[in-house]
Amino acid sequence: MGRTAAPVPPLSLEDGVRAPEWDEGLECWVVADPRLARQVLNHPGFASGTFERSFQLYMADATRTEYRELTEFLRLWFVQADAPEHTALRRPVQRMLSASYVRSLTARIEEITDECLTELAGTRPHDVMPAVAEGISGKVMAHVVGVDVPPPVLHEWSRTLSLFIGAMYRRDHARAAHRAMVEMTGALAGARALEGFPTDTPKDRARTDATWAMCLFGGLETTASLLGSTVLTALGDQELWAAVRADRPGVVENLVESVLVSRPPLRHLGRVVAHDQEIAGARLRAGDLVLVSLTGQGPLDEATPAAVCPVTGASAPEPAAAAAADHNLVFGYGPHYCVGAPLARLEAAVLLRRLARRFPHARLSDRAAVWGPNLSYVGLDHLYVDLGGEA
């Protein structure tokens, strides 16, 4: 006889937890309460395979057939798997992107940042997003993965895949995403990061290519968004910018954490209801999609700063900061916590310090921020600054 699967324990709800709400427009459940979000992100009653369910719900049969190679490629991203498969696939990537490895990248990230600031100084108008935010995130990920691809191309691939993921019903997005997938996997041939990962069989190679394409994707748009929002926040407050220039202990790291909470690059994560269940009076059915808020608040709401940097170890002098960091869900929670979190934090901290050292009199231009509309991401299309001359 086969083994009987162990029963899935129900969620343990605190008093006053806000129930999931059904969104008619998005046709999914929305979990906004951080206490419930934490449990949903770490509970076997909610599966990670949102792409598979979305393919079924939003792609026409003919489109799924025509672009099967694309859907198979996305299915292989390990963020779409759950334990034990997810654990096994994530472990080697997590080791490679360890905090010690990220710390070893500091000098290279400083060099890249200086290169991008030089490019910013040579362009008119001075737009932080293409020259600096996208430049740094693109060059850093190219270095980590070991591909020789310029940032504009990397970001074009990433944006193309994002458009498809956000609107799978559109055949033109599927066509463009398929082209991006082919170009990404071609660029990964011989990439340094693939060394030591299985490539002996076509199946092994497909899984390894998908893994590192996913890492490229994850380290581009959201990191560029964080870098842009960090500069916007720093230059938008003269007192704060003065503190950044003085590089007082913990100020830079505290600012990065504050931006992560107040303007999170990623607004939510998706999950699929694994079995019929009731949560605080809401009846969820197997196969329902769930959007889990990573902040429990609007993207531009005021936030309590929190600063404990896992890379540098720096912390803010406020004792409440570390406690607040425990409630920060912007990098996810549980087994799917973002493997690139230390790298993104370091890039933002390095940018602030190098910008303040080289352009201490920088300020925002009039109508500096141009936000890009997107359901999933909080990001700037443009951020115009006046550099005020070099130090």
N, C-alpha and C positions, 0 to 999 in steps of 0.2 A: 504493500500500500504506500502511496505517496504521502509525504508530510503535509499536515494541515498548516496553512499559513497562520502565524501568530496574529491574534486580533490587534488592530491598530488602536492604541489608547486615545480617548477623546482629548481635545484641547482642555487645558486647565485655565479657566477664565477668572480673572480678577473681577471684583465688584465694579460695576460702572463701565465695563469695557464696551466701546461703541461697536455695534454689530456691523457686519459687512452690508453694503448697500448695493442694490442692483442698478446699474446705469443703462437705461434704455438705449441711449445713443451709441454707446460702445458695446452694448450687448455682453456685458461681463459684470462680475462682482468687483467692488472696490473696497479694499481694506485700508482705512486711514488711521485707525488707532495704533500708535506705535507698540503698545503692549500686545495687541493681537497680531500685528505685523511680524513681530519677533517670533511668535509661535508658528505662524503660517510658513515662514521661511525656513523653519527648522522642524517640520512635522511630516511624517510619512503619509498623512492624509492629503497632502498637496504635492503633486508631481511637477518636475521641472520641464517636461517636454512640451512647452507651449508652441514651438514651431510645428510639431507634428499635428497638433490639434488645429492650429491656424491653417495649415495646408488643407485640412479636411473642410474647414468651415468657409474659407475665403477664396480658395483657388478653384477655378473650373477644372473639371476632369481633364479636358483637352490640354490645358495649360500645365497641369501637374505631370501629364504624360510627356509633353514636349520638353519640359524643363526638369525632368527627373534627376538629372545629374546635379542640378543646383539644389534641389530639396534634399538629396542624399548628402551633399556636402554640408548643409546646415544641420542636418540631423546628427552629424558626427561631432559637432562642437560639444565639448564635454560639459558645458554649462547646461546642456539639454538632457543630461543623464543624472540619475540618482544613484545612491549607494546600492551595491558596492562598486558598480562600474565607474561612477563619478570619482570616487575616492582613488581608485587605481590610476585613472587617466590624469587626474589633477596632481598627484603626488610628485612626479618628476618635474612638472612645470613649476610647482611651488618651491621645490628645492632650488631650481635654477634662478628663480626670482626672489631668493631669500633676502632678508634685511642686510646680511653681510655683503652679498653680491651687489645689492643696490648701493650700499655705502661705497663700494669700490668704484662705482660709476661717477662719483661726485666730480672728479677732475674733468672727465670727458663731458659731463653735462654742463659744467662751467664753460668749457671751450665752445660747445655748441651754442650756449646762450649768448656768449660774446659775439659769435659769428652772426647770430640772428639779430642782435641789437645793432651791429654794424649795418646789416641790410636795412633795418628799420630807419636808421639815420640817413641812409642814402635814397630813400623813397619819399615822394610827395604825393598826397599827404601822408603823414606818418600813421599808418594803420597797423595796430598791434596784432590783429588777428592773422592775416596771411604771413607776415614777415616773422613774427615772434611766436605766437601761440601755436599756429600750425607748423611753423618751422621747427621749433624745439621738439614738440611731440613727435613729429614725423622723423626727424633726424635721430632722436633717442631710440625710437622703436626700430628704425632701420639698423642702428648699431647693435641693439640687443638681439634682434633676430638674425642679423648678418646678411642683409640684402642691400643691393646698390640701387635703390629706387628713391627719387626725390620726393620731398614732402607733398607737393601738389598732387602727384600721382597717387600716393598712398591715401591721401584724404579724399580724393575723387573716388577711389575704390570703396572706402569706408562709407562715404555719403550715399553712394549708389546702393550698397547693401542695406543701409539704414532705410532708404526709401522703400525698398522691396519689403523689408521686414514690417514696416509700418503700414503698407498697403499692398498686401499679397494678391488682392483681387485684380490688380492692374497688370495686364500682359506686358506693357512696355517696361514697367519696372522689373518684371521677371527677366525680360530679354537683356536689359542693361546689367542686372545683377549677375546673370549667367556669364556675360562677357567679363565683368570684374572678377568673378571667381576664376575663370580661365587664366586671366592675366596674373592674379595673385599666386595661384598655384605654380604657374610658370616661373615667376620671380623667386619662389621658394626653392627651386631646384638648386641644390648645393649650398643652401643657407647654413650658416654656422650653427644656428640653434637646433637644427635637425640632427646634428651629430649625436649619436647615442640613443636616438629615438628609432623605433622599428621602422624599417623601410624595405624589408626583404620581399614581401609579397605586395601585390596591388592593394589588398585590403589594408595592410600595415601602412603603406605609403599614403593612401587616402586618409586614414585616421591622423597620421602625423601632419600631413599638409593642412587638414582641417583644423587641427589643434593650433598650429602656429598662425594660420590665417585668422583664427579667432582672437589670438593674442594681439596680432597687428590691429585688428578691428577694435578691440577693447582699449588699446592704448592710444588711440588717435583722437576721435571726436570728443569723448568725455574729458580727456586730459587737456585738449586745446580749450575746451569750455572753461575748465577750472583755471587755466592760466589767464585767459582773458578776464574772467570775473574777478580774479585776485588783483590784477592790475587796476581794473575799474574801481574796486573797493578801496585800494590803497591810495590812489590819486584823487579819489572823491572826497577825502577828509584830510585837511591840511595837518591837523594834529597827529593823525594816524601816520601820515606819510613822514612826518618829522621823526616819529618813533621808529619807523622802518629804517630811515636814513641813519639814525643813531645805533641801530641794531641792538637795542636793549634785549637782554635775555628773555627768550620766550615770545617776543612780540611777533616775529615773522611766523613762527609755527602756529601761534594763537590766531593770527589773521587767516592763515590758510584753513584752519579748522572752522573758523567762523564762516568763511565763504562756502565751504563744503555744506554747511547746514543751511545757510540763508539762500544760496543759489546753487543747489546741488546739480551737478552736470546731468545726472540721470534721475528722473522723477519717480520711477517705479520699476518694479520687477514683475514678471508674469509667472503665474503658476496655473496648474490644471487641477481641479477637484478630482481626487482619486476615487472617492466613493461617496454615496449619498450621506449627508450629515447635516445636523442642525447646529448653528452657532449663534448664541444670544438671540434666538427666535427666528433667525434667517435660515431658510431651507436651501441648502446647496446640493446640486445634483452632480453625479459623476460626469466628467467631461466639460463642466462649466469652466470658463476662463476666469481668472482672478488677477486683478491688478493690485499689487501690494505697494502702498506708498512708502517711500524710504525716509520721509521726514514727518509725515502727519501734519504738514502745514503747507501754505502756499509758497512758491519758490522765492518770492521777494519779501516774505515776512521777516520781521526782526528775529534774530536768533541769539542764543546765549553762546559766546565763544567757548571753545574747548580746545586745549592744546597739550597733547602729549604725543610727540612725534616718534614713531617707532624706528625711524632711521637715525635721527640725531640724538634722541633721548631728551631733547630740550622740552621744558614745560613752562607754562605761565606761572607767575607767582600766586595767582588766585587758587586756593585749595579746591574751590568748587569746579574748576576747569576739568580736572581728571574725572570727576564724577559725571559731568555732563557728557564727556567723551563716550562713556559707557552706553549712552542712549542714542548715539549717532549711528544711523542705519544707512548712511549714504553709500557705503561700500558693501551693503548687504549684511547678512547675519548667518551664523552657523556654518555648515560645510561649504556653502557657496560664497563665503566672504571673498571679495575680490583679491586675486593674487597680485594684482598690480598696484594695490593701494600704497605701499611704501614708495614705489617709483613715482607715482603721480604727486604725492606729497613733497618728495624731494625736488622734483622739477619746479613746482610752484615756489618753494622756499628759495631755491637757487635763483630763479628769475627775479624775485623781489630784491634780493641782495645785490645782484649784478646790475639791475636797473637803477637802484638807488645810488650805487657807487659811481656809475658812469654818467647818469643823468639826474643828479640830485634835485634839479629845478623843474623836472618834468611835471606837467599838469594835463588835465583833460581839456580837449578842444570843446568849443561850443557844439552841442548836439553830438557828443562823442559816441554814444552807444547806439548801435543799430542791432536790435535783437532779431534772431531768426525764429520764426514761428515753427514749433514742433511739439507734437503731443508728448513725446518721450524725453526729449532733451531740453535743457536750459542752456542756451548758448548764444554768443554774439556772432553776427555776421561781420561786423566792423567795430573797431574801437579806435577812434582818432585821438591822437595826443599831440601836445606841443612839448618837444623835448627840452626846450629851454637852454640848450648848449651843454657841452660835455664838461665834466669836472676837471 
